[in-house]
Amino acid sequence: MKVQPARTGPNQYIKVEWCIPVDEVQRSSFDARGAMAARHHIDWVGLYRARTRIDTCDGSILQREVEGMSRLDPNTGLVHGSLRLRTPRGVGQYNFRYFKGEGGQGDPLTEQSMPVARSNTVHVEVQGADMFEALDFVRKNLSDRRKLSNATMQFATLIRQLHTLRRPLMEGAHGGSNGGNNFGGAKRGGGAGGNRRGGGQSGGSDTQAQESRQEAALYREMLQIIRACISHVQRRCDDLTAAIDNEASLLHDRRVQFDKINTYKEKVREEGLAKRLAERGGEPLTADDLEQCGLLNEADFNDWRHAKDLMLSKERSVGQNVRDRATLASSLRGVLDAFLHCKAIQSLVKPKEHDEMEALLSLYCPVDENFFASTEEMQAHYASDLGLDLRSPFADLRTLPKLPAARLEKINVDSLRFVESVMPSPETEQTRKNFVDELQNVVNQTSVMWGCDAKLVPFGSSVNNFGAENSDLDICLVLMPSGARWPDAFFDDTPSEQLGAPPATKAVEDLAATLSENGFEDVDDSRKSARIPILQFRHGPMELECDICVDNRLAVRNTLLLRTYSLIDPRVRQLAYVVKTWAKRRKINNPAERTLSSYGYILMVIHYLQQLETPLLPPLQALPPTWAGEPIKTSLDGSNDADAGMDGDDLDEDGNGASDLPVVLVQSNSEGAQQDTYFFADPQSAYFSTPADMSTAMKRLSAFAARNKDSLADLLVGFFWTMALKFDWRRHVIGVRDAHLVTKESKASEDSWKLHQRMAIEDPFETSYDVAHVVRDREFRLIREEFVRAYALLAAASPRQEADSLDDVIALLCTPSESAQTDGAGAA
């Protein structure tokens, strides 16, 4: 499916075309006589927001039946068709989906099924006089509670898309295609349009005066909508807060009641187990015994289940109200932030209006996603619940306060001493390298039987420069034809079996036997049939746990990327080691417990260093081989992201992202999916194949980093402040591919990611993979609170630590957490 144009304004005509194999559609779509079939055999096309899940037909904005509208090409077996429709009135990203009428007894337009085709994304933006219609759409929806949050988010997007208030007005005033509101009082078209070509001074002055009047009128209209937005959102948030407070006491009572009944249930179970154990004379109980012992009678069980249902129902109700309030408050925060950062508006903002917006925005808590009624209330909340003292100089945390030089020096000294204690020694890396070389000789014994070459390539934390002293050793076994040239053979996407190599399963079996014969311990090939076959074993003398996987080439590329980042500047590794150790000791570094992996924290550190005012790291994947070290544009204020579009310098003549980057494809899994793994200063690339080329590239990267003069202490304090209080987790994604901030809406459009308020981290190569997908609401709240705690301790802004404390700041920061879990009520 294809939609043209891909970028347009609200309520504009677009053309939707499709070309689908005949066996994927119903005959009635191209044969009008076939329409005699039952209604539920008719295909249909739906319009969806790009963020809508792809695995359901629910949630369509518009539906059109495809009955005799297509034509069949008998030579190709393809069915072609098209529709001419108007775009929605709301700005945003949309796509069209084609559904086959699958039959059944239900309504075909509501049956859940996968679409057979999906179109490119349609970007509905403010263009020309569309501004008037878009503002009118927002204004009408603000008074509807069900549409309030969407209207507020659309208004924020509308403001971010503004580059000038005059350009749309000029288009509208000189014969724009759209009708609509006349804010300036002058009719569109007419004399002003004629004067534009005449070039007379009087005509030009009249046109400029008219544009200025319309510009001022449009600004006043936007200001009125902002005030209406503030009023409606605050009123609704107050209602939700009152509902949360009222339900909190009921929730407490229901938890107490359930705990009482549950305690009785456990007591009955313990008594039943003791009785059954006595009856068996102390013999071990069977599974049936454990299942049957201590069952409540029917009446008691019904009471227990009823109490549990009431408690869970109230928890869901409170949780939903908290989420609704957070959505509204964060949407309003987006409007205020966009308004204060919009260059097209700032010249018209009066000091009083600016101060009002700033004052309101300063009362927003990014951790709780809520506005407080007063500064005092917000300060009390931060101090009691988050351990952060907001008194001067930390009264406004929207900008990073500058700490005293003595405090930063202390943090720097403590940090460097701490890093030295946790960072592996160079000898550790060399020892592991020597071990891999010895292991290669063992593998060579086996590869002779296979009739092909086999190369061991270490990857993962033990070689990416971010690992610990006791990290396991991960190794990739690359199978390739005899005599193949390295690293060219690494990028050959031909299945290894077609190149004369054995199946991966047999390779693991044979290698397991060879390792056992050579004295390796705990050899385990039970995962030889996994998607990526793995052989596990242990090297006794080194007390080293090892994993060998077959053809996991994408992991090798990922390791090289991270290692290259680590070599650019010593501060990269230093910051990463402090953050990794902090996360592990605070128990927020275990995906099995729904917290973030070490890999996720490393990507977070790289992202932060790319987004500094003076970046310390460039985005390696966005640098062409010819990059000479010039500065990189970043998205400091969040205005230059996927919603606002790319800068003009980044666009080609067709409006597409200009790209002179090579493509380096590597297979990501056994199904054959390939990913582009190019990055600057890649040691496997032909562009940097000689030592001289690689040396030049690394010198350019180091010179780029040297422009940043921040100490490790500056970076550490800034990192925790950014992740705790600045980064907009609800709207943006952590990514390292380029210098632009990535929005969750763009990921929903590109990779069908689900939209949520939690953290999301894009994998550098496998971009459809969210590294933070395991993190849930409660754990995300826990991680945010740990970020706030860390910043408060470093900045001496914690009520629990005096500014002149002589304690080891980093040791205090990394004090082991007593528990990684929080109470459910506290999380809510």
Secondary structure, 3 states (H helix, E strand, C coil): CEEECCEECCCCEEEEEEEEEHHHCCHHHCCHHHHHCCHHHCEEEEEEECCCCCCCCCCCCEEEEECCCCEEECCCCEEEEEEEEECCCCCEEEEEEEECCCCCCCCCCCCCCCCCEECCCEEECCCCCHHHHHHHHHHHHHCCCCCHHHHHHHHHHHHHCCCCCHHHHHHHHCCCCCCCCCCCCCCCCCHHHHHHHHCCHHHHHHHHHHHHHHHHHHHHHHHHHHHHHHHHHHHHHHHHHHHHHHHHHHHHHHHHHHHHHHHHHHHHHHHHHHHHHHHCCCCCCCHHHHHHCCCCCHHHHHHHHHHHHHHHHHHHHHHHHHHHHHHHHHHHHHHHHHHHHCHHHHCCCCHHHHHHHHHHHCCEECCCCEECCCHHHHHHHHHHHHCCCCCCCCCCCCCCCCCCHHHHHHHHHHHHHHHHHHCCCHHHHHHHHHHHHHHHHHHHHHHHHHCCEEEEEEECCCCCCCCCCCCCEEEEEEEECCCCCCCHHHHCCCCHHHHCCCCHHHHHHHHHHHHHHCCCEEEEEEECCCCCCEEEEEECCCCEEEEEEECCHHHHHHHHHHHHHHHHCHHHHHHHHHHHHHHHHCCCCCHHHCCCCHHHHHHHHHHHHHCCCCCCCCCHHHCCCCCCCCCCCCCCCCCCECCCCCCHHHECCCCCECCCCCCCEEECCCCCCEEECCCCCCCCCHHHCCHHHHHHHHHHHHHHHHCCCCCHHHHHHHHHHHHHHHCCCCCEEECCCCCCEEEHHHHHHHHCCCCCCCCCEECCCCCCCECCCCCCHHHHHHHHHHHHHHHHHHCCCCCCCCCCCCCCHHHHHCCCCCCCCCCHHHHC
